[in-house]
Amino acid sequence: EAQVTQNPRYLITVTGKKLTVTCSQNMNHEYMSWYRQDPGLGLRQIYYSMNVEVTDKGDVPEGYKVSRKEKRNFPLILESPSPNQTSLYFCASKLLSKEETQYFGPGTRLLVL
Amino acid sequence: DQQVKQNSPSLSVQEGRISILNCDYTNSMFDYFLWYKKYPAEGPTFLISISSIKDKNEDGRFTVFLNKSAKHLSLHIVPSQPGDSAVYFCPSSNTGKLIFGQGTTLQVKP
């Protein structure tokens, strides 16, 4: 089944404790992206990647890192999480053509205390 | 600076009637518009899209209308079903990057 998977689905952590949210897709998509969803703000892009070893900042990259060592994986790293990073995170992927549909993962709900 | 706005946070419709969800955008460079539906505890799923060279696209019960001069698009769902109850987003794009609005929660009452 074609899908985007994220782990963990739910995470509670404390300020400053490094964490990684994994994202994997099995559709051989070149493009992958991370979003956060906050009440009243919709989804905002954090980082994206056009292909292996190619990553770029989205609209809200502060406090986040990403890597793209393999085509299928695009982990989101919070080196020193803070409470304002409490949010719902979505990973998405698509083929590179701009009119291709983005497929979203199920989401990771993060609470930073 | 919100480039995509969904000014109605919520909408309630009776089953069988038409649901009309609206979206306004400010960036005239957008050339591709999509609608996504999101259920609780799931990621957004693609519904329908429209290119800026068209003014209407239809897929079953779903029709999207684009008014470029007004920078406005709408999604019509006819007939509405209880399973359509979800949050709807209308991301817009000109480079492949999606810019999302705040979302509209649709409730379809049996």
Interface residues (C-beta under 8 A of the other chain):
Chain A: V4 Y31 Y35 G40 L41 G42 L43 R44 Q45 Y48 G58 F90 A92 K94 L96 S97 K98 E99 E100 T101 Q102 Y103 F104 G105 P106 G107
Chain B: V4 Q6 Y32 L34 Y36 A41 E42 G43 P44 T45 F46 S49 S51 F89 P91 S93 N94 T95 G96 K97 L98 F100 G101 Q102 G103
